[in-house]
Amino acid sequence: MLYTNLQHLESAADHQKVINENENVMVICGRMGPMCIPVYGIAEELEDEYKHIKFYDMEFDNPESSVIRNLPEVRGFMGIPFTIYYRNGKVVKATSGIQNKEQVKAILNKEFSAEVTA
């Protein structure tokens, strides 16, 4: 279990349900380590600002997180967390490693702006 204030995805079924039922989703798949904790904190801060996006975390070492670890978009990633951005159930962006708030906001604004069409 990750000790964050984000909603947790604990199974592949949870993950599928969330990306199927929500238009805009950000999932941070990581551990409670120095590269991941800042990204969780940024997502927690941005939840109130970006109400049209659902923010979740998923434990990297959970066997169920293979639904993220095996995505073609993360092939070759060397660092965690893996941060996956879904729009209408499809991956629109994936990053690995630590990100700062400006980097995350730039992705959210680009991929999930009202003007973006599916």
FIGU-16135 format. One record per atom (N, C-alpha, C): x, y, z. Coordinates in steps of 0.05 Angstrom, whole numbers, plus 32768, in hexadecimal, padded with zeros to 4 digits. Layout:
residues N
XYZ ...
end
This chain:
residues 118
80117FE88000 800080008000 801280198000 800B802C7FEF 801980457FEF 800B80588003 801C80678011 801280798026 80108095801A 7FFC80998009 7FF880B37FFC 7FDA80BB8001 7FD380D37FFB 7FB780DC7FFD 7FA980D87FE2 7FB580CB7FCF 7FA880C57FB5 7F9780AD7FB8 7F8480AA7FA6 7F7580917FA5 7F87807B7F9B 7F8480637FA6 7F96804D7FA0 7F8980397F8D 7F9980307F7A 7F90801A7F68 7F9F80017F73 7F907FED7F7A 7F9C7FD57F86 7F9B7FBD7F74 7F8C7FBF7F5E 7F8B7FA77F4C 7F897FB17F2F 7F8F7F9E7F1D 7F8C7FA47F00 7F6F7FAB7EF9 7F5D7F9E7F07 7F407FA37F03 7F397FC07F0B 7F447FC97F22 7F407FE47F2B 7F4A7FF87F16 7F627FF27F0C 7F6F80037EF8 7F5D80057EDF 7F547FEE7ED5 7F447FEE7EBD 7F2A7FFD7EC1 7F1D7FF97ED8 7F0480077EDE 7F0880257EDE 7F1D802E7EEB 7F23804B7EED 7F2880587ED1 7F38804B7EC1 7F3E80577EA7 7F2680557E94 7F1580417E98 7EFD803E7E87 7EE780527E8F 7EE580597EA9 7ECF80697EB3 7ED580877EB5 7EEE808F7EB1 7EF680AB7EB3 7F0580B47E9A 7EFE80CC7E91 7F0B80D67E79 7F2880DB7E7C 7F3080E87E92 7F4C80F17E96 7F5680E57EB0 7F6C80D57EAE 7F7780C77EC6 7F9580C97EC5 7FA180CE7EDD 7FBD80CD7EE1 7FC380B87EF6 7FD480A57EF0 7FDB808F7F02 7FF980907F07 800180927F20 801D80927F28 802380767F33 803480677F26 803B804C7F2E 8057804D7F39 805A80497F54 8074804B7F60 8075803F7F7C 808980487F8B 808E803F7FA6 808F80577FB8 809380537FD2 809680697FE4 80B480707FE6 80BF80797FD0 80DB80807FCE 80E0809D7FC6 80F980A57FC6 810080C17FC1 80F980CC7FA5 80F680BB7F91 80EF80C47F76 80D180C57F73 80C280B67F83 80A580B37F80 809680C67F92 809E80C97FAB 808F80D97FBE 808A80F57FB4 809D81037FA8 8097811E7F9E 8081811F7F89 807F810A7F78 806B81097F63 804F81047F6F 804E80F37F84 803480EF7F92 802B810A7F9E 803E81197FAA 803781327FB7 802D81467FA2 803981477F8B 803081597F76 801481527F6D 800E81387F69 7FF381307F61 7FDF81377F77 7FE681337F90 7FD4813B7FA6 7FCE81587FA6 7FE281697FA0 7FDE81867F9F 7FCC818E7F87 7FCF81807F71 7FC181887F58 7FA4817D7F57 7F9D816B7F68 7F82815F7F67 7F6C81757F68 7F6F81887F7A 7F5B819D7F7C 7F5A81B07F64 7F7181B47F58 7F7381C77F41 7F6981BA7F27 7F6C81A07F24 7F6581917F0C 7F4E817E7F13 7F3781887F17 7F2081787F1F 7F1681657F09 7F1D816B7EF0 7F15815A7ED9 7F2881437ED5 7F3B813F7EE7 7F4F81297EE5 7F4D81197EFE 7F4E80FE7EFC 7F4F80ED7F13 7F6C80E47F18 7F7580E77F30 7F9180E17F38 7F9180C77F49 7FA380B57F42 7FA5809B7F50 7FC280947F54 7FC780827F67 7FE180757F69 7FDE80577F67 7FF480497F61 7FF4802C7F61 800F80237F69 8010800F7F7A 802A80057F85 80397FF67F6F 80527FFF7F69 80627FF37F54 80677FD57F58 806B7FCD7F71 80727FB17F77 805A7F9F7F79 80427FA97F77 802A7F997F77 80297F8A7F5D 80267F6F7F5D 80257F607F44 800F7F6B7F31 7FFA7F777F3C 7FE47F827F2C 7FED7F9A7F1C 80027FA77F24 800B7FBF7F15 80197FB87EFB 801A7F9E7EF5 80257F967EDB 80157FA37EC4 7FFC7FAB7EC9 7FEC7FB87EB4 7FF97FD37EAD 80097FDE7EBE 80187FF77EB8 80347FF07EB0 80417FDE7EBF 805D7FD77EB9 80617FCB7E9D 804C7FBF7E92 804E7FB17E78 80437FC27E61 803C7FDB7E66 80337FEC7E50 80497FF17E3C 80437FF17E22 80587FF77E0F 806480137E13 805580257E1D 805E80417E22 807480437E37 8077802E7E48 808B80307E5D 80A3801E7E57 80A280107E41 80B97FFF7E39 80D280117E39 80E680087E46 80FF80177E47 8101802B7E5E 80EC802F7E6D 80ED80417E84 810080347E98 811280457EA4 8125803B7EB7 812080447ED4 811080597ED8 810B80637EF3 80EE80647EF9 80E880637F14 80CC80667F1C 80C980817F2A 80B1808B7F2C 8098807F7F25 8093807F7F07 8082806D7EFE 8077806F7EE3 805D807F7EE7 805B80957ED9 804380A57EDA 803580A37EBF 801C80997EC0 800E80947EA7 7FF580A67EA6 7FF180B37E90 7FDB80C57E8B 7FC880B87E77 7FAF80B47E7F 7F9B80A77E6E 7F8680BB7E66 7F7E80BB7E4D 7F6780CA7E44 7F5480B77E35 7F3C80B57E3E 7F2880A37E32 7F3380867E31 7F40807D7E46 7F4A80627E48 7F64805C7E39 7F6F80707E2C 7F88806B7E1D 7F9F807C7E28 7FB780707E27 7FCF807F7E31 7FD580967E1E 7FD680AE7E28 7FDD80C57E18 7FF980CF7E1E 800480C77E36 801E80D07E3E 802880BD7E54 804280B87E55 804D80A87E6A 806980B37E70 806F80B67E8A 808980C07E92 809480AE7EA8 80AE80AF7EAC 80BB80A07EC2 80CD80B27ED1 80D180AC7EEA 80E280BB7EFC 80D480D37F07 80E480E27F16 80DA80F97F24 80D2810F7F11 80BD811D7F17 80B381347F07 80AE814B7F1A 80B281637F10 80AA817A7F21 808E81837F1A 808381957F2B 8068819D7F27 806381AA7F0C 807681BA7F02 807281C77EE8 807181B27ED2 8081819D7ED4 808181887EBF 8066817A7EBF 805C81737ED7 804381657ED9 802C81767ECE 802C81907ED6 801781A27ECD 801781A57EAF 802F81A77EA3 803181A97E86 802481927E78 8029817A7E83 801C81627E77 7FFE81637E7B 7FF581697E93 7FD8816A7E98 7FCB817E7E86 7FD781967E83 7FCB81AB7E73 7FCB81A37E55 7FDF81957E4C 7FE1818E7E30 7FCD81767E2A 7FCE81627E3A 7FBF81497E34 7FA2814A7E3D 7F9B815B7E51 7F81815A7E5C 7F7281757E5B 7F7C81867E49 7F6E81A07E46 7F53819C7E39 7F4181AE7E3D 7F2681AC7E32 7F2681AB7E13 7F3B81B77E07 7F3C81B97DEA 7F45819F7DDD 7F52818D7DED 7F5C81747DE2 7F4481627DDB 7F4581577DC3 7F3081457DBA 7F3B81297DBA 7F2981167DBF 7F3180FA7DC2 7F3980EE7DA7 
end
